Amino acid sequence: MIRLILRSGAPGFAYARSAHSFVGSAPELPAVRVRSTFLDFFREKHGHLLVPSSPVRPRGDPSLLFVNAGMNQFKPIFLGRADPRSVMASYYRVVNSQKCVRAGGKHNDLEDVGRDVYHHTFFEMLGNWSFGDYFKEEACSMAWTLLTEHYGIPADRLYVSYFAGDAESGLLADKETRDIWLDIGVSPGRLLPFGLKENFWEMGDMGPCGPCTEIHYDHVGGRDASKLVNANSPDVVEIWNLVFMQYNREVDRSLRLLPQFSVDTGLGLERLVSVLQGKRSNYDTDLFTPLLRAVHQRSKVGPYSGRTGADDHGMVDTAYRVVADHIRTLSVCIADGVYPGMSGAELVLRRILRRAVRFCVEVLKAPQGTLANLVPAVVDILGDVYPELYREADRIVDIINENEAQFLSSLQQGTRLIHRTLNKMEDKHGVFPASVAWSLHRDLGFPLDLVDLMLEEQGVHVDQQELDKLKANNQKVCSDQQRGPESLLMMDVVSLAELQRLGVPHTDDSLKYQYTLERDQYVFPAYHATVLALYDGQTLVSEVVEGQRCGVILDQTCFYHEQGGQSHDQGYFTRDGLQDVLYSVEAVVQAGGYVVHQVFVADTLKTGDQVQLCLDQVHRLSCMVKHTATHILNFALREVLGPSVQQRGSHVSADRLRFDFSIKGSLSVSQLQQVENCVNNIISFNQSVHSQELPLQTAMTIKGLRTIDEVYPDPVRVVSVGVPVSELLDNQTDRLTSVELCCGTHLLQTRFIQDLVIISERQMAKGISRIVAVTGLDATRAREAGQVLSQDVESLSARLSGPPPTSIVSAQHLAKEVGVLSDAVDTTPIPQWQRRELQSQLKTLQRSSNTSIRKLETREAAVTAQAVLEKNGRKRLLVDSVETDSLSVLMKTVNQLSSISPHSYVMLLAHHGHSGKVLCACQVPKNSPSLPASDWAVAVCHHLGGSAGGSALVARGTGSSSDITGALRWAGEFARQKIQR
């Protein structure tokens, strides 16, 4: 199998340029030339189309956190699902350099980066592809020519592996590829067979797969190194993998020949550059050396020396590699709209940033802000080929600086959590709870190696077995979430090809746009259709019976399939001659030009049957309302916040809309009001919504057009609010309006939205905000609920501004009312601007009520303390009981007694009337090692059948025993024994 990263050398080995490098005294080929030579070779000499790298955030693929291979963006072609109207459907031979990230998920190199000289979280994958065009012979010939003639790699440094076959799978050896290499001139001694693990590539558990052939390079040369191929030797490394996709892996693990063979090749740029520049370490190439110099300029340690393992004293060179790798990953991801956050890819990026900060600050002794100062160096190295780095450079710097400051604060919080946990541990040098270590990692974003280091400094170690369980459970949850719901509708590539072979025409789904507005009512005509194909989840069938779920392909449909962020339509079919039986449509998706309806079959259904399509019109209209409102919201955000606002995602369903966009911080109350007002003004003006299908190139010339990172069909649908598309094309107007490329279904007039209310706006990650909004009757209800809550807050405020409460109970009752009202304001759908205002008012009321409680508790504690002193005097050991239901009052009483008599050991117990428990509070003199307060409270409360906690100075807890007199005697005796030692 392809391994994109050089294998490790021996621990402690300091890598240098190979003495036997074929480069010799020739000038090194710069990385920028290595990349351009590859792309130009395939584009100019072999007619490949140069396709730009896709962003590192996968397009519509929930199975991946990041794009981790060059083939990811071409999966729709391999799976036969590319929209036939899109430019992707026209690809036959393609070349590109793809930005890839391997961190998190199945392919995760994060914890290995820095320990050796070849692992990376970000790398570039050079690749060439054939989709039903050339196959094995041409692919091998082109690869060999490029390596030996254009890059000048001596043929005697290269070894080639091919698939040896697998008897258990019934797969024969790939003798065709072997013979091709022999014809090219590869000697038999350098042509090596390997099995499934090394030379058979699979996309996943199911789907396209096939044998592969790998080209390996010997760093040493002048010898027979065939036994070192695929032996994890640092001297003989794979540089290029050519995959021949000719099978499809079925659900039952069997293999079927694909109707169209394809080629997928991958060559890691960082590895190729190291070979061509005669380096044994990727970090010694010109992709990294400028970064390492920039790190050194800002650090307080010596320059990078390339050491690993035990020779890397103080882990200085490890830190250099971590920082150089991670700043590349951070820059590329943020430029592509993936920001550090709390889940999925964003959480992984957060951990990468924090790992880099930790090595910067703790190992390299670099000042805060160093990481962001490295961004210009990344832009200089990669910006020419990935221009988004230039465009987003300022944003990258800002986001890194903000997250670094936040982590340094979290570092202090994590240190306190570790110390608090250690204080609770009976064995101070034992096993640290894995749950706490995992919380540091998951919740505070600590890299696990940082957790280990911090614990090692405290003389403890984490329960590794339990931690591994937590990691495995988390990985399973993440995998399940990424995998998404299983669906029969995802037709396999073989079945899609069979549809084409049978001449089944692509589905005409233009009927989804065929609706009119008559007498203030939207009219959705009824349509009939013919069943052209049925899919049972594994293969095409001619008939399905009652009780089955299946995929139904019709000649035409008015059902909208899930696309462009809009939910699919709902409804049902009826069969001609069987009008009373409903075939429920549960989901609608598109695959390779076919609209597939997932249907629950209520009675037998056959190909050729005539069906009537019954759309859920209420659901469809609700989606149309939300989708048009989303376009207007997008426009309003730019109007209010400026042109820097970029859409980062959206989803439209029948009940609400969600919109993600780039912005530095949360919107203010005033900005939220302005955005809402802008949207509702457009709604009230009842502007017409226009749509027109145009050639993609023509549409892209429209001034003010909003697009997102998607593969658009050609021709493409343009949706404009208030201005006909023809006027925008002819530049007949200077009026700014909402105009977007969009395949969704929309209203014809904006007044049918009625009203829009933003009910939520929050930062999903630094620099990314998410708005949730409702429309129509839901918006009206939200405004009404906001008014009711506003009146409740005003009423409570008036009561709290009156005469202060005279008892703790009444003060606590008011505080509870504030809490209940705060919960209601936090969770009830109301205008977000109003929520922010009410939350601010309630915080003020909460502070006021808490102050009243504290004053009353202090007053009661003073009275109680005076009574205890009158009863006991100023003893060195004061153990007594008092009457109070409040642990806070009990603690304040202890504090006051200790203030009056600072050399006394004080413990008070009290019966809690409602629960029947015993309350316990204690305080000891400062510098009292013989009896820490926490040990005293823990012992007494354990004796009472309860628990306690605290510090060496003060502690508190509860117990369940009713024998408070006996507990007082026991507490006193325990303390005396400790004090007298």
N, C-alpha and C positions, 0 to 999 in steps of 0.2 A: 504494500500500500504506500501511497505517497506520504512522505514525511518532509514537511516544508522547512525543517530546521536542522542544522548540523548536529550530529550526535556529540556527546560530551567527551572531552579529553580526561586524562587522569586528574584527580583532585590536586590542587596546588600547582598545576602547570601554568607557567606564564607564556601566553601565546605570542608568537612573533611571525614574521614573514618566513615562509618555507624556504629553506636553502635550495631546495630542488624545484622551486616554482618555474613553470614554463615561461613566465613573464620575463625572467632574466633581467636584462638591462633595458628592455623596451619600456617606453613611457606607459604608465598605468592608464587604463581606459576609465575616464570618469563615469560615475554612476549614471549621470544624465545621458551620456553617450551609449552606455550599455542598454538603457531603456529604449532610447530612440532607435538604436540599431535593430532591436527586436521588432518594434512596431513597424518600422519602415520596411524591413525584410518581407514581412507578410503582406503589408499593404501595397507596396510598390512592385514587388517581384512576383507576388502570388495572388493578387486581386482580392485581398481580404478587406472588409469594411472595418474601419477603426471605430469602435463603440466606446464612448466615455465610460469611465468607472462609475458604477452606481454608488450612491451614498452608503455608508457603513450600516445605516439602519435598514433592515430588509424591507422590501416592498411587499406588503401583504403576505408575509410568511411568518406566522406565529410560532413555527417550530424553531426559529433561530432568534438569538438575542442580537447578534451582529452578523453581517456578511462575513463569512470565514473562508470563502473560496471564490475563485473567479467565476465558477459556473452558477453561483447562486442567482444572479439576475436573469440567467437563461433557463431556469427551471421550467417556466411555462412552455418553452419550446420542447424541452426533453419530455415533459409530461403530456404534450399535445394540447395544452390548454391556452395557448397564445390566441388573443383576439385576432381573427383573420383580417380585421380592418386596421390593426396596429402595424407600425413599422417593424416591430419585432417579428411578425409573421413572414416578413420578406427576407430575413437573415438566412444566408446559406453558408458563407464563410466569413468569420469574424475574428478580429484580434483586439486585445486591450490590455491595459495594466490596471488591475483591480485593487482598490484599497480593501484590506482585510483586517479583522480584529479577532484574535483568539483569546478570549478571557471570559470565563463563565460558560455554563452549558457543557455540552459533550466535549468540545475542544477547548481546554482551559490551560493556558501556559503561564498564568499570572504568578503563581507562587514560585515558578522556576526561573523567572526573569531575574537576572542579576547574579544568580549562583554560577552560571556558566557563561560562555561567550557566544551563544548561538540562539537561545530562546528569545522570542519577542512577543509582545501582545499586539503590536501593529506591524504589518508587513505588506509588501506589494506583490501581487501574483501576476506574472506575465503569462499570457495564455493565447492559444489559437483554437478555434472551433470550426467544425464542419457539421452542418445540420442537413444530412441527406445528400451531401455533395461528395467530396473526396473521402477516402477511408484509410486503411492501414498503410498501403504502399506510399501514397503521397505524404502522409503525416510523418512517417519515419524518414523519408528522404529529405523533406524540408528541415526537420530537426537536426539531422546529421550535417547537412550542408551549412546551416546557420552556425552550429557549434564549431565545426572544424575549419570552415573556409572564411566565414565572416568574423567570428570571434577569435579564430586562430588557435583553438585548443587542439593540441596534438592528439591524433587518434589513439596513440599508444597509452594515453592517460584515461581512456574511456572504457567502460564495461557496460554491457546491456543485459538486462534481465527480461524474461518473457514468461508467460503462464504455462506451467508444466502440466496442467490438467488436474482433475480431481475425480477419482473413481467413485467416491461416495455420492457426489453430486451428479454423476453421469456426464461430466464435462471432459472433453478431449483436450489434449495439449494444443496450444495455439501455434501449430507448426507453420501456418501461413505467415505469421509475424516473424518467426525464426528464419524462414527462408528469405523473407524480404531483407532482413539485416545481413544475411550471408551474401545476398546479391549486391548490397550496398558496399560490402567489403569488410564487414566486421569479422574478425577471425573467430573460428569455432571456440577457441579457448577463452574468449572474452564474451561469449554469448551463453548466458546462464539461466537454467529453468528454475522457477520457484512456484510455490503453491498458492492457495486461496488467500492466505493472510497477506502475502507480499504483492501478488500480481493479479488480483481480481478485485475490481472496484465496485462498490455498491452505494447508491445514493442514500439508502435507508433500509428499513426492514422490508419495504416493498418498493417497486418502481424500477426504472431503467438501471442497467448494470452491464458489466462486461469485463473481459480481460484487459490488462494494461501491460505496457512495457516501459521499463525505467532505464534512464541513462545515468550511470554513476561515474564519478570523477575520483581519480587517485591523486592525492596531494603530493605523494612522494615520487612516483614514477620510477622507471628503470627496473621493473620487477614484475613478477606475476602476483597480482593482488586479488585474484578471483575469489580466494577463500575469505576475503575481508568484505565482500559485497553483502549487504544486508546483515552484517555481523556487529552492528553498533560500533564500528571503528571510527575514530575521529579522522582517520587518514583517507578513508574511502567513503564518499558521501554521494547520495542520490542528488542529482541536480534537475532532472526533468522527468515528468511522468506523462505518458500518453495513454489515455483511456479510450478504449474502443467500445462504445455502447451498442451492443447488439442483442441483448436479452432484456426481458422484463421479469422481475421477481414477483411472483404471484402471492396471494394471501396464504396459500398452502405451502409456500416456499419452493414451489416448482418454478422452472424457467421456461419462458416462451420467447421465440425470436421476435424482435421488434420489427414492425413494418418498414421502418426507416432507420438506417444505421447512422450513428453520429460519432464525432471525435471531440474529446474534451482534454486539453492538455494544460498542465500547470507547472510553472517554473518560478521559484521564489527569487525575486530580484536581489534581495540582500545576500543570498547564498551565491548567486551567479556573480555578483560584483566581487565578493570575497575571493572567488576562484580567479577571476580575470585580473584582479589587483594583487594576486599572490599572497593573500592573507589567510591565516588560519582562524581568525576571529572576525565575525561580521562587524564588531565594534571598532576594528582597525581600518575600516573602509571610509571613504569620503561621505558616506551617508550618515556617519556618526561622529567622526573626528571633530568637525566644527562644533557640534553640540558639546562634546566632552571638553573642548577648550573653553567654551563659554561657561560651563559648569565650574571649571577650575578657577576662572577669573573671579567668580563670586563666592568661592568656598574658602575655608581657612585650613585646607589640607594640601598635601603634595599633589602633583599632577597624576593623571591616570597612567597606570603601568601594566594593566591587563592581567593582573594576578587573580587566581581563584582558590577556593578551598582554604587549607591551612596556611598557605603562603600569603593570603590576603589579610594582613594584620589589621584588626579593627574594622574589617569589612568595607574599607574605603573604596576599593575598585568595584565591589558589589554595588555600593551606593551609586557610583558613577554610572554603571550600566542601567540600574533601575531608573534613575532620573532621566537619562538620555532616551531610554525606551518609552517610559511613561509619558514624557512631555510630547512625544510624537503622537501617541495614542490619544491623549487629551486634546491636542490641537485638531487632529483630524475628526474626532467624534463631535466635538463642540461645533466645528465648522459645518458638520452635516446635521446639526440639530439634536444631537444626543447630549443632554446635559446631566451632570451629577444629580442623582435623586435617590428615591427610597424604594424602588422596585425595578425588577427586570434589568434591562441594559443600563438604565440610569444608575441603579444601585451598584452594578459592577464598576461603572466609571467612577463613582464616588469612592469606591475602595481603591481603585488605581490611583486616584488623586491623593488620597490620604497616605497610601504607601509611599508615594513619591515625596510628599511633604515630610514624612517621618525620616526618610533617609537624608533629605536635604538638611533638615534642622539638626537631627541628632548625630548623624555620622559625618556629614560634610561640613557641619558648623556654618552653614550658609544662613544669611539673614532672611527674615520673613519677606516674601515677595520675589525670591530668587526664581521660583518655578515659572511664574508669569513672565519674568524677564528673559526666559529662554525661548519664548514664542517667536520673536523675530528670527532667531536662528533656524527654527523649524520652517518658517515661511520661506526663508532664503533657499533652503535645501529642496523643499517640495512644492513651493507655490507656483512655479511655472507650469508644472504638469497638473496641479490641482488648484486652480485659481480661486476657489472658494476660500482658501486659507488667507489670501490677501484681503478679500472682501470682509471676512469675519474676524480679522486679527484683533481688533479692539474688543470685540465681544468675548473672544477667547481669553484675553488678558483679564477682563473684568470678572468673568465667571471663575477663573482659577483663583484670583485674589480673594474673592468673597468666600469661596469654599475653603481656602486655606485658613482664613481667619476663623471660620466656623469650626474647623477641625482642631485647631490649637486650643480653642475653648473646650471642645469635647474631650481633648486629651486630659485636661484638668478634671473634668467630670468623671472620666473613666478611672483616673488615678484614685479619686475619692471612693468610687464604687469598689475598687480592689481592696483598699484599706478597710472599708466598712465590712466587706465580706471576710477579710482576714481576722478582724476583731471578733467576729461571730464564731470563727472556727475554734474548736477545742484544741486541735493539734495545729499549732501555728506553722509547722513545717511539713504538713501533710499534703493531701490531694485537694487541689482547688476545684470547686464545683464546675462541671462542664457547662451547666446551664448559664452561669454568670459569664463564663468566657465566651459562650456563643452569643449572649446578649451584647457583650462589648463589640463583637464582630458584626452582628446583624443590625443592632439598633444604633450603635454609635459609629459604625463604619470602620472599626479597627481591623487592620490586616491581622490574620491569625499569627503570623510570625512576630508581630509587635506584641500581641497578647502574651505569647510564650516568653518573650524577652522581659516584659514587665513583671511577670510572675517569677521568672528566674531570679530577678533582682531581689525579690522578696523571699527567696528560698523555698518556693513551692512549685509544684507542677500541676498541670491540668489533668483531669481524668480523661486520658486520650481515647480510651475505648468508648466512653459515653459521648465524647465530643464527635467521634467518627459517626456514631449513630445519629446525632443531631444533624450533622452535615449530610448524611445519606438521606434522612427524612426530608430535609429541606430541598435536596436535589430532586427527589421524587416529586415533591409538590410543584417545583419549578417546571419539571419535565411535563407533568400532567397539564399545567397551565399553558405551556408552550404548545403542547400537542393539540389542544383544543378539542371540541366535541367531535366524536367520530361521526362520519356522515356517509351514507350510501351514495351520495350525489357525486363524490369525487371520482369520476370515471377514470379508469386507468388508460394509459397511452395506447394499449392494444385495442381496447374497445372503441376509443375515439378514432383510431386509424381504420377500424373495421367499418365504422359509419361512413367514412369517406370512400372506402373501397366499394361499399354497397351503393354509393351515389346518393346517400341521404343528404338533402340540402341543409345548409345552415338555417337555424331558426330565424324567421322574420319576426323580430320583436318590436318593430316600429309602431305596432298597435298600442304600446304602453303610453305613447304620446297623443293618441287619438281620443281626446276628450274636449268637450266644449262647455261654454258657460251660457246657460239659457234661463232667463228669469231669475237671476241671482242663485241658480243652482248649477253645480257641476254635473254634467251628464257623462257617464262612462258607458259607452255602447256595449251590448252583449255580443260576443264573438263565438263562432264555431271553429273547431280545428280538427285536424286528423292526427291520430297517434301514429308517428313514424317509427318509433323505436322504444323499447323498454329495457331497462338495465336493473338486474336483480342484486347488484352489489359486487358481482364478480364477472359477469359476462352479459352480453346482449341476449335477450330471450324474446320469443314471439307472444308469450302469454304469461300473465301473473294471476294468481288466484286470491280469493278473499282472505284478508288478514295479513297479507304481505305489505312491506314497504318497498317501494321501487322508484327508480328514476324514469320519468316520462318525458320523451322528446316529441314535440308537436311541430307541424309545419309552420304554425304561426302562434303567437301568444301576446296577450295584453298584460301578462304578469311581469312586474319589474323584478329583475334578479339583483341580489346583493351586489352593490357596486358604488364606488364614489362616496362611501361613507353613509349611504342611505340603506335602511333596512329593506329586505325583500317584501314583496306583497304577500298578502294572505288571501285565502278564499277556498274555492273548491271547484271540481268538475262535476258535471252530470253527463251520463252517456245517453246518446240518442236511443230512445226506446226503453230507457230505464231512468226516467226523470226523478224518481223519488229516492234514488240511491246517490249519496254524496261521496265523492272521492276527495278527501281533505288534502289541500296543498299545504305542507308543513314547512317547506323551504324552497327557495328558488336560487340556483346558481348558474353561472355561465362557464363552459369549458370548450375551448377551441371553436367558438362560433355557434355552439349548441346551447340552448337554454334548457337546463335540466330541472324539472319540477319533482321534488320529493313528495310522493303521494302515498297516503295510506289507502290501500285498496279495499273497498267495501264490498266489491263483487268482481267477478272475473273481468279482466281488461286485456285486450289483444291489440296487436299492431293492426292498423287499418280502421279501428273504431273511430266513430265521430263523437266528439265531446263538445259540450257547451262550457265556456269559461265564465265562471261567476266570481268576480272580484269582490273582496271586502272593501266596499267603497269608502266607508268611514275611516278605516285604517289607512287606505291610500291617500285620502284627502288630508288626513292628519300629518302624514309624512310630507306631502306637498307643502303644507303650511310651514312645517319646521324647516324644510330645505330652503324655501325662498327666504324665510326669516334668517337663516344662517348666512346667506349671501349678503343680506342687508346689514347684518351684524358685522361681518368681515369688513364691509365698506365703512361702517360707522367707526370701528376701532381705528382705522387708518385716518379717518377724518379728525378724530379727537386726539389720537396719540402720535400721529405722524407716519410717514412712509416707511419707517424702519420696522414697523410691525409686519411679521411674516406668519402666515398660517402654518401650523405644525401638525394639524390633524383635526378631524371633525367626525361626528357621528350623528345621524338623524334617525330618530325613531318616532313612533306615533305619539308618545307622551312628552318628550322633551328633546332638546338639541344640546349637543356638547361641542365646544369649539376650543382648540388649543392654539396658542399663539406665542410668539417670542416677545418678551418685554422684560425690562430689568427687575422690576419689583411689582408688587400688587398694585392694583388700581386704587386711587383715593376715592373717598365718598363722592367728591365733585366729579371725577372722571367717570365713575359708574353712572351717575345721573346724566351726564352729558351724552354718554353712549346710548343709554336707554332713550333719552329724548330724541336723539338723531334718528334712531330706528323707528320710533313711534311717529315722528313727523313724516317719514317716507310712507309708513302704513296709512296714516290719515290722509295723505295727498292722493291715495288710491292710484298709484302709478301702475302703468301696464308693464307686464313682464314679457319680454320678447325673447324668442329663441330662433336660431338658424344654424343649419349645418353648413360648414365651410371646410375647404382644404386646410389642413393643419398649418401649412406655411402661411397661408393668407390670414388665418385667425391670429397667428402670433404677431402680426403687424399692428393689431389694434392697440391704440394708446390706452394705458391704464389697465390692461388685461391682467387679471390675477391667475397665476398658475401655481401648482404644487408639484413635488417630485412624483410624477406618475408617468407611465407609458400611455400616452393618449392615442386613441384610434385616429385614423385618417380616412375619410373626413371626420371632423370633430364638431360637437355641438357647442355653440356659444350662447350663453344666457345673459341677457342684459336687462336691467331694471330702469324703466322710464325712457330709454332712448332706443329706437330700433337699431338692430345690428347693422343694417345697411348704411345708416347715417354715421355710425362709428367707423365703418370701413372707408367711407368717402371723406372722412374728417369734416363732416358738415356741422359739427358741434364742438364747442370747447367745454361743454358741461361735464363735470365729473360725476360718474355714476358707478354702480356696481356692475362689473362685467367680468365673467369667468368662463373658462372651459368647464363644461359640466354635462354629464350624461344623465343626471337625475330628472325626476319629474317635478314640475313647479306650478305654482298658481299662475293664473292669467292676469290677476289684479291683486295689488298688495293689501287692499282693505280686508280681504278674507283672513288675514292674520289676526285682525282685530286689536291685539295688544301684545306686547312682549315685555316680560319681566326677567331680569337677570337674578336668579335665586342663589347663585353660588359663583364665587370667583376666588381662586386660590392658586398659589404657586405649586406646581407639580414637581418642579426642580428649579434650581437657580436659573432664571432667565426664561422659564416656560410657565405660562399661566393657563389655567383652564376655566372657561366660563360654561355654566349650565344655565339654560333659560327655558321658560315655558311661555306658551302663547294662549290666546283666546280666553276661554272660561277659566283655565288653570291660572292664567295671569291675573284675572280678576280676583280669583280666590286668594292668590298670594298677596295682592294689595289689601284685601279685606282683612286677612290674617295679620298683616303688618300693622294695620290701624288698631286692631284689638289689642295686640301686644304692646303697642305704643301707649295706649290708654292704661293698660295694666302697670306699665313701668312708671307712668306719671302718678298714678294713684299710690303706688308703693313709695315713691320718692316723697310724696307729700306726707305720708305717715312717718317716714324716717326723719323728716326735717322738723317734726313736731317735738313735743316733750320727750326726752330720752327715756328708755325703759328703766324700770326700777328694780328688776330682777334678772338674773342670768337666764332663767327659763324664757321670759318674754323676749329678751334680746336674741336668744338662740332661735326662737320661733321666727322672728323677723329675718334673721340671717338665712334660715332655711327657705323662707319665701323668696328671698333674693336668688338663692341657688336654684330653686324650682323654676323660677321665671327665666333665669339665665339658660337653663337647659332647653326651655321652650323656644327661646330666641335663637339658640344655636341650631336647633333641629327642624323647626317649622319652615316650610317653604314660604319665604317672604322676600321682598326686594332686598338685594344684597347691600345696597347703600344704606337702607334703613336698619338692617341687621347690624352693620358696623356702628351706626350711631347708638342703637340701643345697647349693644355690648359695651360701649364706652361708658354710657350712663350707669349700667349695672355694675361695672367694675368700681365706679365711684361709690355706689350704694353699698357694695360688698365691703369695701375698705371702711366705710362709715360704721356698718353694723359690727364688723370685726373689732373696731376700736372700742365700741360700746361694750362688747363682751369682755375684752381684755381689761377695761377699767373696772367693770363689776367683779371679774374674777380676782383682780389684784386687791380690790377692797375686801372681798370675802377672805382671801388668803391672809391678809394682814390681821383680820380679826381672829382667824383660826390660829395663826402663828403666835399671837399674843396669848391666847388661851393655853397653847401647848407650853410656852415658856413659863407662864404662871404655875402650871401644873408640875413641870419637870426641872425648871431652872436651866442653866447653861452647862449641861453635862458634856463630857467628851464623847459619850455614846448615847444618842438620843433615839430611842425606838418607841413609837407610840401609834395609837390609832386615832382617827378623827372622823367626823361625819361630813361626807360630801359625796355627790354622785359624779363629780367631774375630775378626771385624771389631770386635766390642765390646772384646776384649782389646787389639787394635791401637789403637783409639781411646783407651782408658784409658792405654796406654803413652805415646801422644803427649801426653795431658793431663798426665801426671806429669813428662815431660821438660820441657814448657813451664812447669810450676810451678817446677821446679828452675832452669830457665834462661829467664825470662820474656821476654828480648829476642831469643830465637832463633826462626828460621823452621824448623819441624820437619815433615818428611814421612817416614813409614815405609811400606814396601811389604812384602807377605808373600805367599807361595804358599799357596793354599787346596788342601790335599791331595786332597779328595774331588772337587771340581769342576774343578780345574786352572786356576781363575781367579786373578787377582792382586788382592789386597786393598790398598786405599789409604786412608790417613788423614793429615790434616795440621792444623796449627794455627800461626797467625802472631801476632806481638805485637799488643796493642791499638793502635788508631789507626795502622793500617798501610795507608794508601790506595794505595800503589804495588803491593801484592800482596795482594788479598783471598784468603782461604783457598779460597772457592768457585771463584774463577777458576783458581787453581793446580790444585785437584783435578780440575776439569772438563777442563783442558788435558791433564794427565797421563793421565787415564783415557781421554780421546778418543784420545790417542796410542797407548794400549794397546788400542783397539778396544772401549771400554766407555763408561760414563757415571758421573756423580757429581753431588752436590748438597750444599748446606750454607749457611753464613752467611759473613760477612766474616771471622769469627774462627776457626771450625772447619768442616771439611768431610770428607766420606768418599765412597768409590765403589769400583767394581770394573772390571777390564779382563780381556781374554782372551789377551793376548800372553804367550808363555813366556819372552821375553827380558827378564828382570827386571833384569839388569845394565845393558843398554842403556837401559832405562826410568829407572834411577837416574841415569845420566849426563844424560839428557834433562831430567828433573825438576830436577836441580841447575842446569843451564844456563839453563832457563826462568826459575827463580827469581832467579838472579844478574842476568839482563838487566833484570828488573823492579825489583829492589832498587836497582841502581846508577843508575837513571834519576833 
